[in-house]
Amino acid sequence: MKKRLWVLTLCIASIGFSQDYVSGDVIPEYGKTFTVESPEFKTNTSNMLSAVIDVYRGFDPTQPNKLIETAARYLNMHEKAGVSPKNMKVALVIHGNAVFDLLQDQFYTEKYPEASKNPNLPLIQALANNGVQVIICGQSAAHHKVTREKADENAQFALSAMTALVQLQNDNYRLIKF
């Protein structure tokens, strides 16, 4: 019986992973997604989709932060589903240890010597080029000594992550938190 359950689980799992990630058209270099054929829960392509993504931690310092890349996935996935990029507004609120992901290369490599450069900066630039607001928590930045002079030019400093999250939600952004 256990063997049958294991085989069934393996078959179901392989079905879920049989598709390939595909690049999007909004930010092709980042945010690959799976194609979902004929979803029963339909995407409303005429509404404004405004999202604020809570980014609070870093990952492998030699790779782009997966939570930051969520913004690219959000844009690519919804554009493929028929939502016009004009109907999407996205903001990233970056706090905690993730503030290091907004450092310019020279400061990033001081923090993470295993990295030859900050892998997040091309992603941040691509997001900014597509209208994504990149907001850094002033409290976390001060705590971690990340100054405006050390941070990427696309980062906007806020009083705090809490302030930015509340204000964006008051402006009808919906919170995406992992």
Residue frames relative to the residue before (quaternion, step in Angstrom):
aa qw qx qy qz dx dy dz
M 1.0000 0.0000 0.0000 0.0000 0.00 0.00 0.00
K 0.6548 0.5110 -0.3171 0.4579 3.59 0.93 -0.89
K 0.6408 0.5306 -0.3270 0.4482 3.56 1.01 -0.83
R 0.6421 0.5209 -0.3232 0.4604 3.62 0.99 -0.79
L 0.6485 0.5083 -0.3129 0.4724 3.58 0.96 -0.85
W 0.6456 0.5222 -0.3193 0.4567 3.56 0.99 -0.85
V 0.6558 0.4988 -0.3030 0.4788 3.59 0.96 -0.90
L 0.6466 0.5106 -0.3188 0.4687 3.60 0.93 -0.84
T 0.6452 0.5127 -0.3144 0.4711 3.59 0.94 -0.88
L 0.6496 0.5181 -0.3078 0.4635 3.58 0.94 -0.88
C 0.6547 0.5087 -0.3096 0.4656 3.60 0.96 -0.86
I 0.6629 0.4908 -0.3061 0.4753 3.59 0.90 -0.88
A 0.6530 0.5123 -0.3169 0.4591 3.58 0.92 -0.85
S 0.6698 0.4978 -0.3158 0.4514 3.61 0.90 -0.82
I 0.5922 0.5463 -0.3715 0.4613 3.60 1.11 -0.58
G 0.6755 0.5097 -0.2912 0.4462 3.60 0.92 -0.89
F 0.7555 0.3614 -0.1982 0.5093 3.58 1.12 -0.61
S 0.4391 0.7243 -0.4463 0.2887 3.59 1.22 0.20
Q 0.6292 0.5176 -0.3431 0.4675 3.59 1.18 -0.37
D 0.3870 -0.6917 0.5552 0.2519 3.54 -1.26 0.42
Y 0.5395 -0.5579 0.5085 0.3730 3.51 -1.28 0.45
V 0.1181 -0.7810 0.6082 0.0788 3.57 -1.08 0.71
S 0.5002 -0.6428 0.4950 0.3026 3.53 -1.13 0.71
G 0.3869 -0.7029 0.5455 0.2421 3.52 -1.20 0.53
D 0.5512 -0.6253 0.4461 0.3258 3.54 -1.28 0.17
V 0.6098 0.5608 -0.3624 0.4270 3.59 1.15 -0.48
I 0.7792 -0.0177 0.0502 0.6245 3.59 0.83 -1.04
P 0.1779 -0.8601 0.4667 0.1041 3.59 0.35 1.25
E 0.6550 0.5447 -0.3210 0.4139 3.61 1.05 -0.66
Y 0.7863 0.2225 -0.0867 0.5698 3.60 1.19 -0.52
G 0.8082 0.3606 -0.2134 0.4139 3.53 -1.35 0.24
K 0.1405 0.7917 -0.5762 0.1464 3.55 0.83 0.95
T 0.1177 -0.7902 0.6003 0.0364 3.55 -1.16 0.71
F 0.4873 -0.5997 0.5325 0.3454 3.51 -1.36 0.09
T 0.4083 -0.6547 0.5685 0.2854 3.55 -1.19 0.51
V 0.1478 -0.7627 0.6246 0.0791 3.57 -0.90 0.95
E 0.2738 -0.7878 0.5361 0.1306 3.55 -0.46 1.25
S 0.8791 -0.0540 0.0126 0.4734 3.55 -0.96 0.97
P 0.0511 0.8104 -0.5817 0.0485 3.63 0.56 1.05
E 0.4817 -0.6745 0.4797 0.2881 3.54 -1.02 0.82
F 0.6828 0.3863 -0.2618 0.5622 3.58 1.08 -0.71
K 0.2540 -0.8269 0.4902 0.1068 3.54 -0.23 1.32
T 0.4275 -0.6647 0.5562 0.2568 3.53 -1.18 0.73
N 0.3261 -0.7271 0.5713 0.1965 3.56 -0.80 1.04
T 0.2105 -0.8369 0.4975 0.0881 3.57 -0.24 1.27
S 0.6622 0.5201 -0.3179 0.4358 3.60 1.20 -0.18
N 0.6065 0.5590 -0.3616 0.4348 3.62 1.20 -0.32
M 0.5055 -0.5856 0.5299 0.3476 3.53 -1.31 0.39
L 0.1535 -0.7711 0.6139 0.0701 3.57 -0.83 1.02
S 0.0368 0.8050 -0.5856 0.0877 3.57 -0.22 1.30
A 0.0171 0.8194 -0.5680 0.0757 3.55 -0.62 1.17
V 0.1325 -0.7296 0.6625 0.1063 3.52 -1.19 0.69
I 0.1975 -0.7946 0.5703 0.0664 3.53 -0.77 1.13
D 0.3175 -0.7549 0.5560 0.1422 3.53 -0.78 1.16
V 0.0264 -0.8049 0.5908 -0.0482 3.58 -0.47 1.27
Y 0.0495 0.8585 -0.5002 0.1017 3.55 -0.31 1.26
R 0.7868 0.2250 -0.1506 0.5546 3.59 1.18 0.00
G 0.3887 -0.6900 0.5600 0.2432 3.49 -1.28 0.48
F 0.3226 -0.7141 0.5848 0.2097 3.53 -1.32 0.09
D 0.7955 -0.1281 0.1602 0.5702 3.57 -0.91 -0.90
P 0.3859 -0.7703 0.4511 0.2329 3.63 -0.48 1.11
T 0.6398 0.5077 -0.3432 0.4638 3.60 1.22 -0.12
Q 0.7018 0.3933 -0.2376 0.5444 3.60 1.34 -0.06
P 0.5931 -0.5547 0.4194 0.4058 3.63 -1.14 0.43
N 0.5620 -0.5985 0.4626 0.3345 3.55 -1.15 0.74
K 0.4571 -0.7217 0.4573 0.2473 3.58 -0.67 1.15
L 0.6470 0.5100 -0.3334 0.4584 3.61 1.06 -0.63
I 0.6202 0.5081 -0.3427 0.4896 3.60 1.10 -0.62
E 0.6547 0.5227 -0.3118 0.4482 3.58 0.99 -0.84
T 0.4919 0.6561 -0.4255 0.3827 3.59 1.23 -0.33
A 0.6128 0.5538 -0.3564 0.4367 3.61 1.03 -0.68
A 0.6520 0.4932 -0.3140 0.4827 3.59 0.99 -0.79
R 0.6298 0.5262 -0.3322 0.4649 3.59 1.00 -0.80
Y 0.6326 0.5471 -0.3210 0.4444 3.56 0.95 -0.93
L 0.6943 0.4707 -0.2746 0.4700 3.58 0.84 -0.99
N 0.6845 0.4963 -0.2903 0.4482 3.59 0.84 -0.98
M 0.6801 0.5135 -0.2895 0.4357 3.56 0.84 -1.02
H 0.7152 0.4466 -0.2689 0.4655 3.58 0.85 -0.93
E 0.6067 0.5313 -0.3639 0.4661 3.58 1.07 -0.61
K 0.6471 0.5047 -0.3167 0.4756 3.61 0.99 -0.79
A 0.6711 0.4817 -0.2923 0.4818 3.60 1.15 -0.58
G 0.6568 -0.5553 0.3001 0.4126 3.60 1.26 0.08
V 0.5049 0.6216 -0.4439 0.4021 3.60 1.25 0.16
S 0.4189 -0.7003 0.5186 0.2554 3.57 -0.80 0.98
P 0.5427 -0.6145 0.4525 0.3510 3.62 -0.97 0.74
K 0.5828 0.5746 -0.3706 0.4391 3.60 1.18 -0.46
N 0.7007 0.4415 -0.2552 0.4990 3.59 1.24 -0.47
M 0.6559 0.4573 -0.3294 0.5021 3.57 1.21 0.44
K 0.0221 -0.7495 0.6616 0.0018 3.51 -1.03 0.93
V 0.0183 -0.8053 0.5915 -0.0360 3.54 -0.82 1.01
A 0.0355 -0.7627 0.6455 0.0162 3.52 -1.13 0.80
L 0.2238 -0.7227 0.6371 0.1472 3.53 -1.20 0.66
V 0.0950 -0.7498 0.6506 0.0747 3.57 -0.96 0.86
I 0.1092 -0.8339 0.5406 -0.0206 3.51 -0.39 1.34
H 0.1351 0.7916 -0.5798 0.1375 3.55 -0.74 1.10
G 0.7048 0.4200 -0.3380 0.4611 3.56 -1.31 0.04
N 0.8152 -0.2271 0.1822 0.5007 3.57 -1.13 -0.66
A 0.5537 0.6298 -0.3935 0.3768 3.60 1.17 -0.37
V 0.5011 0.6480 -0.4428 0.3646 3.64 1.17 -0.26
F 0.5735 0.5874 -0.3830 0.4234 3.61 1.15 -0.50
D 0.6080 0.5807 -0.3454 0.4169 3.60 1.16 -0.56
L 0.6720 0.4638 -0.2995 0.4936 3.60 1.27 -0.12
L 0.4361 0.7011 -0.4597 0.3270 3.60 1.24 0.18
Q 0.5238 -0.5824 0.5164 0.3462 3.53 -1.20 0.61
D 0.7213 -0.4879 0.2790 0.4047 3.57 -1.18 0.61
Q 0.6943 0.4967 -0.3091 0.4192 3.60 0.70 -1.01
F 0.6958 0.4484 -0.2743 0.4896 3.60 1.01 -0.73
Y 0.6049 0.5616 -0.3433 0.4481 3.57 1.14 -0.69
T 0.7073 0.4565 -0.2728 0.4657 3.58 0.86 -0.93
E 0.5610 0.5509 -0.3962 0.4742 3.59 1.21 -0.29
K 0.6801 0.4760 -0.2690 0.4884 3.56 1.04 -0.85
Y 0.7947 0.1471 -0.0349 0.5879 3.55 0.98 -0.95
P 0.1815 -0.8333 0.5120 0.1021 3.63 0.19 1.21
E 0.6005 0.5729 -0.3643 0.4225 3.62 1.15 -0.44
A 0.6552 0.4711 -0.3058 0.5053 3.59 1.27 -0.27
S 0.3897 -0.7244 0.5175 0.2356 3.59 -0.95 0.84
K 0.7656 -0.0296 0.0257 0.6422 3.56 1.32 -0.40
N 0.5850 -0.5489 0.4410 0.4025 3.59 -1.28 0.08
P 0.3004 -0.7929 0.5014 0.1719 3.61 -0.38 1.18
N 0.5971 0.5926 -0.3537 0.4089 3.59 1.24 -0.23
L 0.5785 0.6485 -0.3773 0.3199 3.59 1.08 -0.61
P 0.6530 0.4743 -0.3550 0.4718 3.68 0.87 -0.66
L 0.6214 0.5279 -0.3304 0.4753 3.59 1.08 -0.71
I 0.6492 0.5101 -0.3133 0.4693 3.59 0.89 -0.92
Q 0.6530 0.5099 -0.3158 0.4624 3.60 0.95 -0.86
A 0.6550 0.5041 -0.3135 0.4676 3.61 0.93 -0.88
L 0.6474 0.5061 -0.3195 0.4720 3.59 0.98 -0.80
A 0.6611 0.5037 -0.3068 0.4637 3.59 0.89 -0.94
N 0.6348 0.5324 -0.3242 0.4565 3.61 1.03 -0.77
N 0.7240 0.3830 -0.2238 0.5282 3.58 1.23 -0.45
G 0.6716 -0.5735 0.2753 0.3797 3.56 1.16 0.65
V 0.4512 0.6759 -0.4702 0.3441 3.60 1.21 0.18
Q 0.3353 -0.7183 0.5764 0.1985 3.55 -0.92 0.96
V 0.1410 -0.7675 0.6221 0.0638 3.56 -0.93 0.95
I 0.0222 -0.8307 0.5516 -0.0718 3.54 -0.26 1.35
I 0.1702 -0.7909 0.5841 0.0666 3.54 -0.80 1.05
C 0.4799 -0.6634 0.5013 0.2800 3.54 -0.99 0.91
G 0.4085 -0.7320 0.4957 0.2270 3.57 -0.65 1.09
Q 0.6298 0.5385 -0.3319 0.4508 3.57 1.09 -0.69
S 0.6731 0.4721 -0.2886 0.4908 3.59 0.90 -0.92
A 0.6355 0.5342 -0.3310 0.4485 3.56 0.96 -0.86
A 0.6679 0.4904 -0.3041 0.4701 3.59 0.89 -0.90
H 0.6419 0.5355 -0.3176 0.4477 3.58 0.95 -0.89
H 0.7657 0.3487 -0.1748 0.5114 3.58 0.96 -0.91
K 0.4489 -0.7260 0.4181 0.3108 3.59 1.33 0.19
V 0.3639 0.6734 -0.5330 0.3605 3.54 0.99 0.94
T 0.1135 -0.8225 0.5572 0.0133 3.56 -0.31 1.30
R 0.6770 -0.4595 0.3688 0.4410 3.57 -1.31 0.18
E 0.6445 0.5353 -0.3194 0.4427 3.58 1.04 -0.76
K 0.7075 0.4415 -0.2547 0.4896 3.61 1.12 -0.60
A 0.6572 0.5451 -0.2992 0.4259 3.57 1.17 -0.59
D 0.6240 -0.5277 0.4337 0.3795 3.52 -1.28 0.47
E 0.5860 -0.6233 0.4047 0.3230 3.56 -1.08 0.77
N 0.6414 0.5404 -0.3263 0.4361 3.61 1.16 -0.43
A 0.5762 0.5937 -0.3778 0.4156 3.59 1.25 -0.22
Q 0.1845 -0.7405 0.6382 0.1014 3.54 -1.01 0.94
F 0.3154 -0.7509 0.5472 0.1931 3.59 -0.77 0.98
A 0.1557 -0.7546 0.6334 0.0721 3.53 -1.05 0.91
L 0.6635 -0.4664 0.3871 0.4386 3.57 -1.25 0.28
S 0.7670 -0.1719 0.1516 0.5994 3.56 0.92 -0.95
A 0.6221 -0.5033 0.4298 0.4182 3.55 -1.31 0.22
M 0.6210 0.5534 -0.3457 0.4342 3.57 0.99 -0.83
T 0.6502 0.5189 -0.3120 0.4589 3.57 0.94 -0.92
A 0.6832 0.4892 -0.2907 0.4575 3.57 0.82 -1.01
L 0.6598 0.5119 -0.3143 0.4516 3.61 0.90 -0.89
V 0.6663 0.4881 -0.3075 0.4724 3.60 0.92 -0.86
Q 0.6788 0.4942 -0.3083 0.4472 3.59 0.82 -0.94
L 0.6649 0.4915 -0.3155 0.4656 3.59 0.91 -0.83
Q 0.6549 0.4907 -0.3213 0.4765 3.59 0.97 -0.74
N 0.6087 0.5306 -0.3449 0.4785 3.59 1.12 -0.59
D 0.6911 0.4328 -0.2544 0.5199 3.58 1.24 -0.55
N 0.5997 -0.6343 0.3095 0.3772 3.58 1.27 0.59
Y 0.3757 0.6472 -0.5496 0.3714 3.57 1.06 0.70
R 0.2975 -0.7371 0.5790 0.1815 3.56 -1.09 0.71
L 0.4442 -0.7254 0.4751 0.2252 3.53 -0.88 1.02
I 0.0814 -0.7369 0.6699 0.0386 3.52 -1.03 0.96
K 0.0543 0.7970 -0.5906 0.1143 3.55 -0.54 1.26
F 0.1868 -0.7886 0.5799 0.0830 3.54 -0.99 0.90
